[in-house]
Amino acid sequence: MNLSAIYSHKNGKEIITEKFDKELQEIVEVIEAVDAKKCFNKISKEKTMTGRTLYSPRCLNKLFKEEFIKRGWITKRVYCEYSREYYQNEYTPLSFAKNAYREMDFIKNKVGVEVQFGKYAFMVYNVSAKMTIFKNLGFIDVGVEIVPVLEFQKQMSTGVSYFEQVVWDLKQRGVADIDIPVLILGVGVKGKQSKLTMY
């Protein structure tokens, strides 16, 4: 795969390249090491593209995980203790969430990475909420979100998020005080490799 597009949120580019350059170089190595052709094997059952061969998000996630683990990155899971204190007296839930958790795909040296080939809402949540939560818990200082660019996303199932969406949302939303520095990396399977010097 290649690094096709780069967007810096809350000075993510400057902070990550200055303080976490080694980790960033490893992230780019991971992207380059993933052979997306191995994942061009999903036969669509959707009405609008029945029988068409698509890239499998599950397969892509598996390949990314293998490459990150090779380089010493870990998955971090934080279990949630949900409170009942906000329920009204007349309402008592019959059951309550057990073993609920939040998980960051990969962490190394205070850099958190999310690889998102899933639904759009998860991509926005990663940058706007999850990364802030993991920062507040002391696990990360900066974040990197890896998502497909639109041209690549068109070769996946409908509903998969893409780079152009999250960039538009973040630009329209603006930067909040609680946001952390994040680098959004758009990945693809065609074209020349973007270099970090092109920031």
C-alpha positions in Angstrom: 0.0 0.0 0.0 1.1 3.6 -0.2 0.6 6.8 1.8 -1.6 8.8 -0.4 -2.7 11.8 1.7 -1.8 13.5 4.9 -3.8 15.9 7.2 -2.6 17.5 10.4 -5.1 18.2 13.2 -4.1 20.4 16.1 -0.4 20.6 14.9 -0.2 16.9 14.7 2.4 17.1 11.9 4.7 19.3 13.7 4.5 17.6 17.1 4.7 14.1 15.8 7.6 14.7 13.4 9.5 16.5 16.1 8.9 14.3 19.1 7.8 10.9 17.7 9.7 10.7 14.3 10.9 7.1 14.9 7.3 5.9 15.6 6.0 7.8 12.5 8.7 6.2 10.3 7.5 2.8 11.6 3.9 3.6 10.8 4.9 4.5 7.2 6.9 1.2 7.0 3.8 -0.7 8.1 1.7 1.0 5.4 4.3 0.2 2.7 4.6 -3.4 4.0 0.9 -4.2 3.7 0.2 -6.0 0.4 -3.4 -5.0 -0.3 -3.6 -7.4 -3.3 -3.9 -10.3 -0.8 -7.2 -8.7 0.4 -8.8 -8.3 -3.0 -11.0 -11.3 -2.4 -14.4 -10.3 -1.0 -17.3 -11.1 -3.3 -20.0 -8.5 -2.7 -23.6 -9.5 -1.9 -24.8 -5.9 -1.9 -27.6 -5.1 -4.3 -25.7 -2.3 -5.9 -22.6 -4.4 -6.5 -23.6 -8.0 -6.4 -20.8 -10.4 -7.5 -18.2 -7.7 -7.7 -14.7 -8.4 -6.2 -13.8 -5.9 -3.5 -11.1 -5.3 -0.9 -11.8 -7.0 2.4 -11.6 -4.6 5.4 -11.2 -7.6 7.8 -8.3 -8.9 5.8 -6.6 -5.5 5.6 -7.0 -5.1 9.4 -5.3 -8.5 9.9 -2.3 -7.5 7.7 -1.9 -4.2 9.5 -2.0 -5.9 12.8 0.7 -8.4 11.8 3.0 -5.6 10.7 2.5 -3.5 13.8 3.0 -6.4 16.1 6.3 -7.3 14.3 7.5 -3.8 15.3 6.6 -4.0 18.9 3.3 -2.1 18.9 0.6 -3.3 21.4 -3.2 -3.2 21.5 -4.5 -1.5 24.7 -7.9 -2.3 26.2 -9.4 -0.3 29.0 -12.4 -1.8 30.8 -15.3 0.6 31.6 -17.1 0.8 34.9 -20.5 2.2 33.9 -22.5 3.9 36.7 -26.1 3.3 37.6 -26.3 6.6 39.6 -27.9 8.5 36.8 -31.0 6.3 36.5 -34.3 7.7 37.8 -35.7 5.9 40.9 -38.6 4.4 39.1 -36.4 2.8 36.5 -34.1 0.0 37.3 -32.4 -1.8 34.4 -32.9 -5.6 34.4 -29.3 -6.1 33.2 -26.2 -4.0 33.1 -23.2 -3.9 30.8 -20.5 -6.3 31.8 -17.0 -6.4 30.4 -17.5 -3.3 28.4 -14.3 -1.7 27.2 -12.6 0.8 24.9 -9.6 -0.4 22.8 -6.9 1.4 20.9 -5.6 -0.6 18.0 -1.9 0.0 18.5 0.2 2.0 21.0 4.0 2.5 21.3 5.9 5.2 23.2 2.8 7.4 23.8 1.7 7.2 20.1 -1.8 5.8 19.5 -2.8 4.4 16.1 -6.2 3.5 14.9 -6.6 1.7 11.6 -10.1 2.3 10.3 -11.6 0.4 7.4 -15.0 0.4 9.1 -18.1 2.6 9.3 -17.9 6.3 9.1 -19.1 7.0 12.7 -16.1 5.0 14.1 -13.6 7.2 12.3 -15.0 10.4 13.7 -15.3 8.8 17.2 -11.6 7.8 17.1 -10.3 11.3 16.6 -12.9 13.3 18.5 -13.4 11.1 21.5 -11.3 7.9 21.9 -7.9 9.5 21.4 -8.7 12.1 24.0 -9.9 9.5 26.5 -6.7 7.5 26.0 -4.7 10.7 26.5 -6.6 11.5 29.7 -5.8 8.0 31.0 -2.1 8.5 30.4 -1.6 6.0 27.6 -0.9 8.3 24.6 0.2 11.9 23.9 -0.6 12.0 20.1 -2.7 10.0 17.7 -2.5 8.7 14.1 -5.6 7.7 12.2 -5.1 5.5 9.1 -8.0 5.5 6.7 -8.5 4.8 3.0 -8.6 7.6 0.5 -11.8 7.9 -1.6 -10.4 6.1 -4.7 -9.5 3.1 -2.5 -12.7 3.2 -0.6 -14.7 2.9 -3.8 -13.4 -0.6 -4.1 -14.8 -1.6 -0.7 -18.3 -2.2 0.6 -20.6 0.8 1.0 -20.5 2.6 4.3 -16.7 2.4 4.7 -15.2 5.7 5.9 -12.6 7.6 4.0 -9.9 10.3 4.3 -11.8 13.1 2.6 -14.8 12.7 5.0 -12.9 13.0 8.2 -10.8 15.9 6.9 -13.9 17.8 5.9 -15.6 17.1 9.3 -12.5 18.2 11.3 -12.1 21.4 9.3 -15.8 22.3 9.7 -15.8 21.4 13.4 -12.6 23.2 14.2 -10.1 22.4 17.0 -11.4 22.0 20.6 -9.4 22.6 23.7 -9.6 18.9 24.6 -8.4 17.6 21.2 -4.9 16.0 21.0 -2.5 16.4 18.1 -3.5 13.8 15.4 -2.2 13.0 12.0 -4.7 11.6 9.5 -3.1 9.3 7.0 -5.0 8.4 3.8 -3.8 5.1 2.3 -4.3 3.8 -1.2 -3.1 1.2 -3.7 -2.2 3.3 -6.7 0.1 6.2 -7.5 3.4 7.3 -6.1 4.3 7.0 -2.4 3.9 10.3 -0.5 7.0 11.1 1.5 7.1 12.6 4.9 9.0 15.6 3.5 5.8 16.5 1.6 4.1 17.6 4.7 
